[in-house]
Amino acid sequence: MLEIEIDDTTFTAELHEDDAPASVAAVREFLPLESELMHVRWSGIAT
């Protein structure tokens, strides 16, 4: 299981190690990860 906390909300995800062992291992290598989250949308020239 992987938990992602944003403010007061926690999101839970499953890691499918049997189906993707290399991908799960790569994800686990950089955990725990702490970062600032910013929503950005690109839709052309910003004014």
Biopython code that builds the backbone (N, CA, C, O; Angstrom):
import numpy as np
from Bio.PDB.StructureBuilder import StructureBuilder

atoms = [
    (1, "MET", "N", (0.834, -1.182, 0.000)),
    (1, "MET", "CA", (0.000, 0.000, 0.000)),
    (1, "MET", "C", (0.878, 1.245, 0.000)),
    (1, "MET", "O", (1.981, 1.265, 0.546)),
    (2, "LEU", "N", (0.351, 2.259, -0.623)),
    (2, "LEU", "CA", (1.027, 3.546, -0.690)),
    (2, "LEU", "C", (0.016, 4.595, -0.261)),
    (2, "LEU", "O", (-1.103, 4.624, -0.773)),
    (3, "GLU", "N", (0.396, 5.452, 0.668)),
    (3, "GLU", "CA", (-0.491, 6.519, 1.119)),
    (3, "GLU", "C", (0.077, 7.861, 0.700)),
    (3, "GLU", "O", (1.264, 8.134, 0.879)),
    (4, "ILE", "N", (-0.788, 8.693, 0.139)),
    (4, "ILE", "CA", (-0.417, 10.042, -0.267)),
    (4, "ILE", "C", (-1.267, 10.998, 0.550)),
    (4, "ILE", "O", (-2.496, 10.944, 0.499)),
    (5, "GLU", "N", (-0.614, 11.871, 1.301)),
    (5, "GLU", "CA", (-1.331, 12.827, 2.146)),
    (5, "GLU", "C", (-1.235, 14.212, 1.536)),
    (5, "GLU", "O", (-0.146, 14.709, 1.246)),
    (6, "ILE", "N", (-2.402, 14.831, 1.346)),
    (6, "ILE", "CA", (-2.485, 16.204, 0.858)),
    (6, "ILE", "C", (-3.390, 16.952, 1.821)),
    (6, "ILE", "O", (-4.588, 16.682, 1.902)),
    (7, "ASP", "N", (-2.809, 17.889, 2.544)),
    (7, "ASP", "CA", (-3.519, 18.603, 3.608)),
    (7, "ASP", "C", (-4.119, 17.582, 4.568)),
    (7, "ASP", "O", (-3.387, 16.789, 5.160)),
    (8, "ASP", "N", (-5.434, 17.590, 4.729)),
    (8, "ASP", "CA", (-6.095, 16.680, 5.667)),
    (8, "ASP", "C", (-6.665, 15.445, 4.983)),
    (8, "ASP", "O", (-7.425, 14.703, 5.605)),
    (9, "THR", "N", (-6.324, 15.207, 3.731)),
    (9, "THR", "CA", (-6.867, 14.086, 2.971)),
    (9, "THR", "C", (-5.767, 13.065, 2.684)),
    (9, "THR", "O", (-4.655, 13.429, 2.301)),
    (10, "THR", "N", (-6.090, 11.787, 2.873)),
    (10, "THR", "CA", (-5.150, 10.707, 2.585)),
    (10, "THR", "C", (-5.703, 9.847, 1.465)),
    (10, "THR", "O", (-6.845, 9.393, 1.523)),
    (11, "PHE", "N", (-4.887, 9.627, 0.447)),
    (11, "PHE", "CA", (-5.241, 8.771, -0.675)),
    (11, "PHE", "C", (-4.425, 7.488, -0.547)),
    (11, "PHE", "O", (-3.237, 7.538, -0.228)),
    (12, "THR", "N", (-5.054, 6.345, -0.794)),
    (12, "THR", "CA", (-4.390, 5.060, -0.676)),
    (12, "THR", "C", (-4.324, 4.394, -2.046)),
    (12, "THR", "O", (-5.306, 4.390, -2.787)),
    (13, "ALA", "N", (-3.168, 3.833, -2.379)),
    (13, "ALA", "CA", (-2.984, 3.133, -3.651)),
    (13, "ALA", "C", (-2.363, 1.769, -3.378)),
    (13, "ALA", "O", (-1.617, 1.595, -2.414)),
    (14, "GLU", "N", (-2.677, 0.811, -4.235)),
    (14, "GLU", "CA", (-2.088, -0.518, -4.142)),
    (14, "GLU", "C", (-0.871, -0.602, -5.045)),
    (14, "GLU", "O", (-0.875, -0.076, -6.158)),
    (15, "LEU", "N", (0.159, -1.257, -4.566)),
    (15, "LEU", "CA", (1.330, -1.545, -5.388)),
    (15, "LEU", "C", (1.240, -3.017, -5.791)),
    (15, "LEU", "O", (1.235, -3.897, -4.930)),
    (16, "HIS", "N", (1.171, -3.283, -7.076)),
    (16, "HIS", "CA", (0.992, -4.648, -7.583)),
    (16, "HIS", "C", (2.355, -5.290, -7.856)),
    (16, "HIS", "O", (2.804, -5.377, -8.999)),
    (17, "GLU", "N", (2.988, -5.730, -6.790)),
    (17, "GLU", "CA", (4.345, -6.264, -6.888)),
    (17, "GLU", "C", (4.417, -7.533, -7.736)),
    (17, "GLU", "O", (5.409, -7.753, -8.431)),
    (18, "ASP", "N", (3.384, -8.366, -7.688)),
    (18, "ASP", "CA", (3.393, -9.593, -8.494)),
    (18, "ASP", "C", (3.322, -9.290, -9.990)),
    (18, "ASP", "O", (3.918, -10.001, -10.798)),
    (19, "ASP", "N", (2.594, -8.236, -10.356)),
    (19, "ASP", "CA", (2.414, -7.890, -11.767)),
    (19, "ASP", "C", (3.530, -7.004, -12.314)),
    (19, "ASP", "O", (3.834, -7.056, -13.506)),
    (20, "ALA", "N", (4.136, -6.199, -11.459)),
    (20, "ALA", "CA", (5.154, -5.243, -11.921)),
    (20, "ALA", "C", (6.262, -5.096, -10.878)),
    (20, "ALA", "O", (6.414, -4.026, -10.289)),
    (21, "PRO", "N", (7.028, -6.147, -10.646)),
    (21, "PRO", "CA", (8.036, -6.090, -9.574)),
    (21, "PRO", "C", (9.103, -5.025, -9.776)),
    (21, "PRO", "O", (9.536, -4.401, -8.808)),
    (22, "ALA", "N", (9.531, -4.806, -11.000)),
    (22, "ALA", "CA", (10.567, -3.792, -11.244)),
    (22, "ALA", "C", (10.028, -2.389, -10.984)),
    (22, "ALA", "O", (10.725, -1.549, -10.414)),
    (23, "SER", "N", (8.798, -2.137, -11.398)),
    (23, "SER", "CA", (8.197, -0.812, -11.182)),
    (23, "SER", "C", (7.987, -0.539, -9.700)),
    (23, "SER", "O", (8.273, 0.558, -9.220)),
    (24, "VAL", "N", (7.491, -1.531, -8.979)),
    (24, "VAL", "CA", (7.273, -1.365, -7.540)),
    (24, "VAL", "C", (8.610, -1.148, -6.830)),
    (24, "VAL", "O", (8.698, -0.314, -5.929)),
    (25, "ALA", "N", (9.631, -1.872, -7.217)),
    (25, "ALA", "CA", (10.954, -1.690, -6.614)),
    (25, "ALA", "C", (11.479, -0.284, -6.876)),
    (25, "ALA", "O", (12.073, 0.331, -5.990)),
    (26, "ALA", "N", (11.264, 0.229, -8.087)),
    (26, "ALA", "CA", (11.721, 1.584, -8.420)),
    (26, "ALA", "C", (10.985, 2.627, -7.585)),
    (26, "ALA", "O", (11.593, 3.595, -7.127)),
    (27, "VAL", "N", (9.692, 2.440, -7.386)),
    (27, "VAL", "CA", (8.912, 3.378, -6.566)),
    (27, "VAL", "C", (9.410, 3.342, -5.130)),
    (27, "VAL", "O", (9.594, 4.390, -4.511)),
    (28, "ARG", "N", (9.628, 2.157, -4.599)),
    (28, "ARG", "CA", (10.071, 2.024, -3.203)),
    (28, "ARG", "C", (11.448, 2.630, -2.965)),
    (28, "ARG", "O", (11.752, 3.048, -1.848)),
    (29, "GLU", "N", (12.279, 2.684, -3.994)),
    (29, "GLU", "CA", (13.626, 3.252, -3.840)),
    (29, "GLU", "C", (13.603, 4.722, -3.453)),
    (29, "GLU", "O", (14.464, 5.173, -2.696)),
    (30, "PHE", "N", (12.626, 5.482, -3.961)),
    (30, "PHE", "CA", (12.622, 6.908, -3.660)),
    (30, "PHE", "C", (11.624, 7.293, -2.570)),
    (30, "PHE", "O", (11.381, 8.480, -2.353)),
    (31, "LEU", "N", (11.042, 6.306, -1.879)),
    (31, "LEU", "CA", (10.137, 6.590, -0.771)),
    (31, "LEU", "C", (10.922, 6.599, 0.532)),
    (31, "LEU", "O", (11.895, 5.853, 0.636)),
    (32, "PRO", "N", (10.566, 7.381, 1.515)),
    (32, "PRO", "CA", (9.469, 8.344, 1.503)),
    (32, "PRO", "C", (9.825, 9.596, 0.703)),
    (32, "PRO", "O", (10.981, 10.016, 0.656)),
    (33, "LEU", "N", (8.830, 10.165, 0.092)),
    (33, "LEU", "CA", (8.995, 11.360, -0.722)),
    (33, "LEU", "C", (8.159, 12.469, -0.103)),
    (33, "LEU", "O", (6.986, 12.276, 0.215)),
    (34, "GLU", "N", (8.770, 13.620, 0.062)),
    (34, "GLU", "CA", (8.054, 14.771, 0.595)),
    (34, "GLU", "C", (8.278, 15.929, -0.357)),
    (34, "GLU", "O", (9.418, 16.252, -0.690)),
    (35, "SER", "N", (7.192, 16.559, -0.799)),
    (35, "SER", "CA", (7.314, 17.616, -1.791)),
    (35, "SER", "C", (6.124, 18.559, -1.692)),
    (35, "SER", "O", (5.099, 18.225, -1.098)),
    (36, "GLU", "N", (6.271, 19.725, -2.273)),
    (36, "GLU", "CA", (5.175, 20.678, -2.352)),
    (36, "GLU", "C", (4.370, 20.364, -3.604)),
    (36, "GLU", "O", (4.937, 20.165, -4.679)),
    (37, "LEU", "N", (3.053, 20.321, -3.467)),
    (37, "LEU", "CA", (2.170, 20.009, -4.582)),
    (37, "LEU", "C", (1.588, 21.294, -5.139)),
    (37, "LEU", "O", (1.088, 22.134, -4.391)),
    (38, "MET", "N", (1.654, 21.443, -6.456)),
    (38, "MET", "CA", (1.123, 22.637, -7.104)),
    (38, "MET", "C", (0.348, 22.218, -8.348)),
    (38, "MET", "O", (0.866, 21.482, -9.187)),
    (39, "HIS", "N", (-0.877, 22.679, -8.465)),
    (39, "HIS", "CA", (-1.684, 22.380, -9.646)),
    (39, "HIS", "C", (-1.394, 23.424, -10.719)),
    (39, "HIS", "O", (-1.478, 24.626, -10.468)),
    (40, "VAL", "N", (-1.058, 22.960, -11.901)),
    (40, "VAL", "CA", (-0.749, 23.862, -13.011)),
    (40, "VAL", "C", (-1.455, 23.345, -14.248)),
    (40, "VAL", "O", (-1.501, 22.139, -14.488)),
    (41, "ARG", "N", (-2.001, 24.252, -15.025)),
    (41, "ARG", "CA", (-2.670, 23.861, -16.263)),
    (41, "ARG", "C", (-2.112, 24.694, -17.398)),
    (41, "ARG", "O", (-2.057, 25.920, -17.308)),
    (42, "TRP", "N", (-1.702, 24.034, -18.458)),
    (42, "TRP", "CA", (-1.200, 24.717, -19.641)),
    (42, "TRP", "C", (-2.315, 24.771, -20.676)),
    (42, "TRP", "O", (-2.851, 23.736, -21.071)),
    (43, "SER", "N", (-2.658, 25.955, -21.107)),
    (43, "SER", "CA", (-3.726, 26.075, -22.103)),
    (43, "SER", "C", (-3.441, 27.222, -23.058)),
    (43, "SER", "O", (-4.362, 27.885, -23.535)),
    (44, "GLY", "N", (-2.190, 27.450, -23.331)),
    (44, "GLY", "CA", (-1.853, 28.543, -24.234)),
    (44, "GLY", "C", (-1.081, 29.622, -23.502)),
    (44, "GLY", "O", (-0.508, 29.378, -22.441)),
    (45, "ILE", "N", (-1.068, 30.791, -24.062)),
    (45, "ILE", "CA", (-0.311, 31.908, -23.506)),
    (45, "ILE", "C", (-1.019, 32.446, -22.268)),
    (45, "ILE", "O", (-2.210, 32.753, -22.306)),
    (46, "ALA", "N", (-0.272, 32.557, -21.166)),
    (46, "ALA", "CA", (-0.831, 33.109, -19.936)),
    (46, "ALA", "C", (-0.712, 34.624, -19.967)),
    (46, "ALA", "O", (0.275, 35.170, -20.460)),
    (47, "THR", "N", (-1.714, 35.289, -19.442)),
    (47, "THR", "CA", (-1.672, 36.752, -19.385)),
    (47, "THR", "C", (-1.708, 37.228, -17.960)),
    (47, "THR", "O", (-1.680, 38.433, -17.711)),
]
sb = StructureBuilder()
sb.init_structure("model")
sb.init_model(0)
sb.init_chain("A")
sb.init_seg("    ")
for serial, (resi, resn, name, xyz) in enumerate(atoms, 1):
    if name == "N":
        sb.init_residue(resn, " ", resi, " ")
    sb.init_atom(name, np.array(xyz, "f"), 0.0, 1.0, " ", f" {name:<3s}", serial, name[0])
structure = sb.get_structure()
